[in-house]
Amino acid sequence: MRHRLILLCLVMVGWATAGSVCALEFTADQITKIDGRTHKASIYYRDQMWRIEHHSLGPVNVTIVRKDKQLVWLLLSRMKHFKTLPYDSEQDLRVTTLLEGEIERQEIGTEVREGHPTTLYEVTTKAGERVEQYYQWVATDLQFPMKLAKKDGSWIIEYQHVKMRRVSDYLFNLPVNFQPLEDFDKDPNGERKEP
């Protein structure tokens, strides 16, 4: 009986440890409001990579960020082409409770968002001499920031329909039949077309 109890404790400690180092994986709808304009997108996220399916009209339908490869692919689905850009940390999604450069966090209250109990914080960050303040709503059941707003109201990022679940590798790879956009500017002999 004692051996079973020890084994059970070891298994539970293993689960707790595994849970604490597990990668963040989720799907959600993202609503971004910047200077009065609203943008909607579907997000598929796994720590070092994420996919953004844009709901607004424009040439780029999908953005795939591969932080692990230090690159970004912009997919132009109608043309079946893609453009490769270097990764920039400015493209990171703000999906952790701790903000970069955070120097102060003050709890303001609680609220229910999307059926999740959340704690509302006022957060202060510092980058060099620049100090910024935000409001952040953290879902206590998911340990996930459901909403982040700059205190001056200039922008808001909100996540809806958040589901913590495994996300397929397929979503973070280039479609097989897509060609580099650079090839679009070449003639059939591989030479660059003259404008």
C-alpha positions as CSV (number, residue, x, y, z in Angstrom):
1,M,0.0,0.0,0.0
2,R,2.8,2.4,0.9
3,H,4.6,1.7,-2.5
4,R,1.3,2.5,-4.3
5,L,1.0,5.8,-2.4
6,I,4.6,6.8,-3.3
7,L,4.1,5.9,-6.9
8,L,0.8,7.9,-7.0
9,C,2.6,10.9,-5.5
10,L,5.4,10.6,-8.1
11,V,2.9,10.4,-11.0
12,M,1.1,13.5,-9.7
13,V,4.3,15.4,-9.3
14,G,5.2,14.4,-12.9
15,W,1.9,15.7,-14.2
16,A,2.3,18.9,-12.3
17,T,5.8,19.4,-13.6
18,A,4.8,18.5,-17.1
19,G,1.9,20.9,-17.0
20,S,4.1,23.8,-15.9
21,V,6.5,23.4,-18.8
22,C,3.9,22.6,-21.4
23,A,3.9,24.8,-24.5
24,L,1.0,27.3,-24.7
25,E,-1.3,26.1,-27.5
26,F,-4.7,27.6,-28.3
27,T,-7.1,28.9,-31.0
28,A,-9.0,32.1,-30.6
29,D,-10.6,35.0,-32.4
30,Q,-8.6,38.2,-32.1
31,I,-10.2,41.6,-32.3
32,T,-7.8,44.6,-32.6
33,K,-9.0,48.2,-32.3
34,I,-6.4,50.8,-33.3
35,D,-7.3,54.5,-33.7
36,G,-11.0,53.7,-34.1
37,R,-10.5,50.9,-36.7
38,T,-11.4,47.3,-36.0
39,H,-9.6,44.3,-37.4
40,K,-10.7,40.7,-36.9
41,A,-8.6,37.5,-37.3
42,S,-8.5,33.9,-36.3
43,I,-5.4,32.9,-34.3
44,Y,-3.7,29.4,-34.1
45,Y,-0.9,29.6,-31.7
46,R,1.9,27.4,-30.4
47,D,4.8,29.0,-28.5
48,Q,7.4,29.6,-31.2
49,M,4.9,29.8,-34.1
50,W,1.5,31.2,-34.9
51,R,-0.9,31.6,-37.8
52,I,-3.2,34.6,-38.3
53,E,-6.1,34.3,-40.7
54,H,-7.1,37.8,-41.6
55,H,-10.9,38.5,-41.9
56,S,-10.3,41.9,-43.6
57,L,-10.0,42.5,-47.3
58,G,-6.5,42.8,-48.7
59,P,-3.9,40.9,-50.7
60,V,-2.5,39.0,-47.6
61,N,-5.0,36.4,-46.4
62,V,-2.8,34.6,-43.9
63,T,0.3,35.4,-41.9
64,I,2.5,32.6,-40.5
65,V,5.1,33.7,-38.0
66,R,7.9,31.1,-37.4
67,K,9.9,32.5,-34.5
68,D,11.8,29.2,-34.4
69,K,13.0,29.9,-38.0
70,Q,13.2,33.7,-37.5
71,L,10.9,34.3,-40.5
72,V,7.4,35.3,-41.5
73,W,5.4,34.1,-44.5
74,L,2.7,36.3,-46.0
75,L,0.3,34.1,-48.0
76,L,-1.5,35.7,-51.0
77,S,-4.1,32.9,-51.5
78,R,-5.8,34.2,-54.6
79,M,-2.4,34.3,-56.4
80,K,-1.0,31.1,-54.7
81,H,2.1,33.0,-53.8
82,F,3.9,33.8,-50.6
83,K,6.4,36.5,-49.5
84,T,9.1,35.7,-46.9
85,L,10.1,38.4,-44.4
86,P,12.6,38.4,-41.5
87,Y,11.0,37.9,-38.1
88,D,10.7,41.0,-35.9
89,S,9.9,40.8,-32.1
90,E,7.3,43.6,-32.8
91,Q,5.2,40.8,-34.4
92,D,4.9,38.9,-31.1
93,L,1.3,38.3,-29.9
94,R,0.7,39.5,-26.4
95,V,-0.6,36.2,-25.0
96,T,1.3,36.0,-21.7
97,T,0.2,37.5,-18.4
98,L,3.6,39.1,-17.8
99,L,4.2,42.0,-20.2
100,E,7.7,42.8,-21.6
101,G,9.5,45.4,-19.5
102,E,6.8,45.2,-16.7
103,I,7.8,47.1,-13.6
104,E,4.5,47.4,-11.7
105,R,1.1,45.5,-11.6
106,Q,-1.8,46.6,-9.5
107,E,-5.1,44.7,-9.2
108,I,-8.1,46.8,-9.9
109,G,-11.1,44.4,-9.8
110,T,-12.7,41.3,-11.3
111,E,-15.0,40.8,-14.2
112,V,-16.5,37.9,-16.2
113,R,-15.4,37.9,-19.9
114,E,-16.5,35.3,-22.4
115,G,-17.7,33.1,-19.5
116,H,-14.3,33.2,-17.8
117,P,-13.6,34.9,-14.5
118,T,-10.9,37.5,-15.0
119,T,-8.9,39.8,-12.8
120,L,-8.4,43.3,-14.1
121,Y,-4.9,44.8,-13.6
122,E,-3.3,48.2,-14.3
123,V,0.2,47.3,-15.6
124,T,3.2,49.7,-16.1
125,T,6.1,48.8,-18.4
126,K,9.4,50.5,-19.1
127,A,11.5,50.3,-22.2
128,G,14.5,52.6,-22.0
129,E,13.1,55.9,-20.9
130,R,9.6,55.2,-22.2
131,V,7.0,54.3,-19.6
132,E,3.7,52.8,-20.8
133,Q,0.5,51.9,-18.9
134,Y,-2.0,49.2,-19.8
135,Y,-5.2,47.6,-18.6
136,Q,-5.1,43.8,-18.7
137,W,-7.9,41.3,-18.1
138,V,-6.4,37.8,-17.1
139,A,-8.7,34.8,-17.1
140,T,-8.0,33.1,-13.8
141,D,-9.2,29.7,-15.0
142,L,-7.0,29.8,-18.2
143,Q,-4.1,32.0,-16.9
144,F,-4.6,33.8,-20.2
145,P,-4.9,37.6,-21.0
146,M,-8.4,37.9,-22.5
147,K,-8.0,41.6,-23.2
148,L,-5.1,44.2,-23.2
149,A,-5.8,47.9,-23.7
150,K,-3.4,50.8,-23.7
151,K,-4.4,53.1,-20.9
152,D,-4.7,56.1,-23.3
153,G,-7.2,54.2,-25.3
154,S,-5.2,54.2,-28.6
155,W,-5.4,50.4,-29.0
156,I,-7.1,47.3,-27.6
157,I,-6.5,43.6,-28.3
158,E,-9.2,41.2,-27.3
159,Y,-9.4,37.4,-27.6
160,Q,-12.7,35.6,-27.9
161,H,-13.7,32.0,-28.1
162,V,-10.3,31.0,-26.6
163,K,-9.8,27.2,-26.6
164,M,-6.7,25.6,-25.1
165,R,-6.0,22.7,-27.4
166,R,-3.5,21.1,-29.6
167,V,-2.8,22.9,-32.9
168,S,-1.8,20.9,-36.0
169,D,1.7,21.3,-37.5
170,Y,0.0,21.7,-40.9
171,L,-1.1,25.2,-40.0
172,F,2.4,26.5,-39.6
173,N,3.8,25.3,-42.9
174,L,3.7,26.7,-46.4
175,P,1.0,25.2,-48.7
176,V,2.7,22.9,-51.1
177,N,1.4,24.6,-54.3
178,F,2.4,28.2,-53.3
179,Q,5.3,29.8,-55.1
180,P,7.6,32.6,-53.8
181,L,6.3,36.0,-54.8
182,E,9.8,36.8,-56.2
183,D,9.2,34.2,-59.0
184,F,6.1,36.2,-60.1
185,D,8.5,38.9,-61.3
186,K,10.5,36.5,-63.5
187,D,9.9,35.5,-67.1
188,P,9.7,31.8,-68.1
189,N,13.6,31.7,-68.5
190,G,14.1,32.7,-64.9
191,E,15.2,36.2,-65.7
192,R,13.7,39.2,-63.9
193,K,11.0,40.9,-66.0
194,E,11.7,44.5,-67.0
195,P,9.1,47.0,-65.6
